[in-house]
Amino acid sequence: MKEVSTIGLDIAKQVFQVHAADAEGAALFSKKITRSKLLGFFASQSPCLVAMEACGGAHHWARELARLGHEVRLIPPSYVKPYVKRQKNDAVDAEAICEAARRLNMRFVAVKSEEQQANALLFRTRDLLVRQRTQIVNALRGHMMEFGWVAPKGRYHVIDLHGLIEDPDCALPPAAQAMLKIMLDALDGLDRQVSDLDKEIARRAREDATAKRLMTIPGIGPVTAVALAALAPPFEGFARGRDFAAWLGLTPRQMSTGGKQKLGSITKMGERTLRRLLIIGSTAVVRQSTRPGAPKNPWLEQMLGRKPRMLVAVALANKMARIVWAVMTRNEDYRTPAAAI
């Protein structure tokens, strides 16, 4: 039997599928393996290339298999799909992963360490709490509207609801008043938790040299800086700044053919948390540039003169992503164009 060169692993919760191929790409075997026997199976195999889709649990298994001496590569699921033959099942998926891993021009996902995933969990938790807080605020405004009280838009106007609901002379039915108080208590708890996470992010921004360098870029504050340091892959893996912007989903979608270039909206691929934070930061820069006495920015002035403000903000986020790549790959602080001349 020929030696195994590449193994495509389709991971799951309990039952995994492996597809092995030799150096020439010929299939050697395909089998199902339970979770408890997976590491034992790979320990019995000679060191080879193991490929998986970059999905839930992939980074954990990549670290475990790397400890056994295997070379592990993670592939974005969208890059595996073209190699799936007709019907879809675990065996076909494992074969497609094995085939995709052998392509010379295939792009792979960097394996994250446990520390990187733990740092990313900080932002995942904060996003979850912020979404829950928004849901409660919207629920409060909706329920109060049913009783004839319309709250102004914005989370900070919810403070007015406290006084209205907790007023002893409140005209609300007692049953509704009790439920609304539960929502207010939950909202107060979420506010405290989000505030604690913001303090932790600010602490990390003060202590991390990478975050300090990133905060020299206009529009990038402590939250975005620490998020870039925790969530972004190694910047050296991108050949140029445009590749990093494309990874974030900030580049236009191309639908060109027949020599005619046609660009659409941004692709929205990649890390959506970083993309959202960069757009929020660029929106703040655009807003500040229109205020009286603000420093002049010829590029922004030209763009705002012929494009909608939101489109300019997204374009600026694209530009910021390229600046982030340049700052990180060159290991130097951001310099304004005037200072760089």
N, C-alpha and C positions, 0 to 999 in steps of 0.2 A: 504493500500500500504506500502511495506517495505521501510525502511529509506535508502536514497542514501548514499553509502559508498565511491564509486569511480566514477569519471567522466573523460572520455576521451574527450579531446577537440582538434578538428582538425581546426587549425586557417587558415584564409585566409584574403583577403583584405576587403571584404564586407559581405560575407555569411559564418558563422561558423557552424560546425556540432558538436553536443554533444552526447555522449553515456554514460548513467548512469547505474551503477550496484550496487547491494546490497553487504553486507558483505560476502556472499557466492559466489559472482561472477555472479549471475543471472541477466540478462538484465532487466532493469526497463522501460527505454524509450530511444528513439533516435529521435532527432529533429534538424531542422535547425534554426539558430538564426542570425538575422542581427547584424551588428556591433554596431548600436546605442542601441540595446536592450541587448547586452551581459552582461554588468556589472549589469544591473537591474535584469537579470535572476539569476546570481550568488549571488546577494545580497539577493534574496528571498530563496536561498538554505541554509540548515544547513551546518555548517563547515564540509568539507569533503576533501578527497584527489582528487586533480585535476592534471591530467597529460597532457602534451603537447610534441610534437616533438621540439627539440632544433633547430629551424629554424628562419627565419627573423621575427622579432617582438615578438618572444617568451619571451624574457627577460622582455619586457615592460608589456605584459599581465601577466606574473608571478608576477611582483611587484604589479600590480593593484589587482589581485585576492588575493594576500597575505594580502593586506590591508583590505580585506573583511573578513579575518579570516580563509581562506582556506589554506590547506597545498599543496603547488605547487611543482611538480617534472617535470623536463625536461629530456627527453629521446633522445639519439642520434637516428636519423632516421634509421640508419642501424640496430639498435637493435629492432626497431618496425616492420621492413619488414617481419621477419619470422612469425609474428602473423597475417599477412594479408591473408584472405581466398580467394583464386582464383581471382575473379574479383576485380578490384580496383575502388573505388569511395569514396566520402567523408564519407559516413556512415560506410563503411567497415574500412576505416582508423581510424575513431574515436573509433570503437570497438576494433581494434588492439592496439591502444594506451592504452585503458582502460585495456585490458588484459595484456599487457606488464608491466604496472605499478604495477600490483599485484604480479609479480614474485619476490620471495625473494632474488634471486641472481642478480637482474637487477642493472645496473649501471646508475647513473643519472648525469646530468650536473649541476654544481653550478650556481645559479641565480646571474647574475651580477647586480650591482648597476648602477645608472646613471653616477656616477663619474667614475667607472671602464670603462664603455662604452665610456665616453668622453675621457679618457686617451688613450684608444685603438684607437680612431679616429685619434689621432696624427700620429700613425704609418701607419694606413690605408691611410691617406692623403699623407704621405711621399712616400709610395710605389707607389701610383697612379702617383704622379708627377715624380718620377724616371722612371717609365715605359713610361710615355709620353715623357720624355727627351730622353730616349733610342730610341723611335720610330722616333723622329725628327732627331736624329743623323744618324740613319740608312737610313732615307729618303734622307738626304743631301748627304751622301756618294753615295747612289744609283743614284740620279739624276746627281751628278757631274761626275760619271763614264760614263754616257751617252754622256758627252761632252769631254771625254778623260782625265779626271783628277781623279786619284785613290788616295784616302786619306788613310793613314796608319790606322790600327785598333786602337781603343781607343778613348774615348770621348775627351781627352785633345788635340788630334791632330786636332779637329775641329777649334781650334784657327787659324790654317793656312787658313781655309776656309774664315774667316772674311776678311783677307787681300786680298785674291784672288777675292772674290765676290765684295768687296767694292772698288777695284782698278778702278780708272777712265778709265784706258786703258784695262779693262777686255774684253776678247774676247768673252764672253758669249753674247747670244742674249739679248736685253733689256727686253723682256718679261720674259725670264728665270731668269735674274738677279733680277728683281723685286720680283718674287715669292720666290727665295732663300733668299732674304733679310727678307721677312716676317718670314720664318722659323728660321733665325738667331735671329730675335727679340724675337720670341716665346721661343727660346732656352735660351736666356739671362734672360728672365723673369722667366723661370722654375729654372734656376741656382740660382737666388736670393731667390726664394721661398723655395727651398730645403735647401739653406744655413741658412735661418731664422729658419726653423724647426730643423735643426741640432743644432743651438744655443739654442733653447728651450729645446731640449733633453739634451744637456750638462748642462744647468742650473738645470734641474730636477735631473740629476745624482749627482750634487754637493750637493743638498739640501736633497736628500732622503737617509735615513740610509740603507734601503734595497739595493738600487742600489750601495751604497758604499761597502757593504759587498760582493755583487756579483762581483764587479770589482776586488776583490782580487784573483779571479780565472783566471789563464792564458787563454787568448783567448777571454775574455769577457770585452768589452769596454763599454762606456757610452750608446750607442744605444742598445746593447743587454741587458745590465743591466736594463735599464728603460723599455724595452719591456717585459722582464720577470716579472718585478714588476707589469706591467699594464695588460698583456694579460694572464698570467698563472693563473689557478685556485688556491685555497688554497693548499699549499703543504702538509698540514696535511691530505688531502683527499687521498693521495697515500700511500700505505702500505710500499713501498720501492722505491729505486731509479729507479729500472728497470721499475716499473709501470709508472713513470713519463716519462722515455725515450720512453716507448711504446706509451704513449699518444701523444708524439711529432712525432711518426712515425719513430723513429730511430732504432727500433729493427728489426731483420730479420723476413721475412714472413715465417711461418711454413707450410710445406706441408708434415707432417709426418704421417705415417700409418703403421700398422703391426709391430710395434716395431722398425721401421727404421726411424731415424731422418733425415729430409731433410729440409735445410734452404735455402731461396732464398734471394732476395734483400730486402732492408728496405721497410716497409709497406707504408710510406709516408702518414700516417693518422694523425689526430690531427691538431694542430696549425702550419700551414706551414710557417708563418712569423718567429716564434721562431726557427723552424727547420732550415730554411735557414740561419738565423743569427748565429746559433751555428756552422753550417757547414762552414760558411765564417770565423768565429773566429778560428775554428780548422785548417782550411787550412792555415791561417796565422801562427799558432803555428808550423805546420809541415814545412812550408817554412823557418821559422827562425831557426828551429832546425838543418837544413842542412847547415847553414852558418858557415864559419870558426870562431872559438872562442865562439860559442854558448854553453850554459850550456848543459851538457850531460843528456839525458833522456833515460835510458835503455829500457823502454817500447817502446818508439818511434823508437829507433835504431833497436830493434828486429823486430818490425812490418815492418819498411821500408826495412829491409833486405830480406823479403820474400813476401811482398804484394805490389800492386800498390799504388802510392801516394794518389790517390783520395779515394781508399778504406780505407786507413789508416786515412785519414781526417774524413771520415764518422764514423769510429770506435771511433776516438777521440771525435767527437761530441756526440756520445752515452755516452762515459765516462764522458764528461763535464756535460751532463744532470744529470747523477747520482750524480756528485759532487755538482751541484746546489741544488738538493733535500737534500743532507746531510747538506750543509751549511745552508739552510733555515730552516730545521726542528730542527737543533741543535742551531740555533741563534749564530753562531760563524764564524769568518773569516776563509778563506781557509789557510791551512798550507801545505807547500810542504812536500813530503814524508821524505826528509832528516831532516826537522825541527820537524817532528812528532815523530821521533824515540827517 
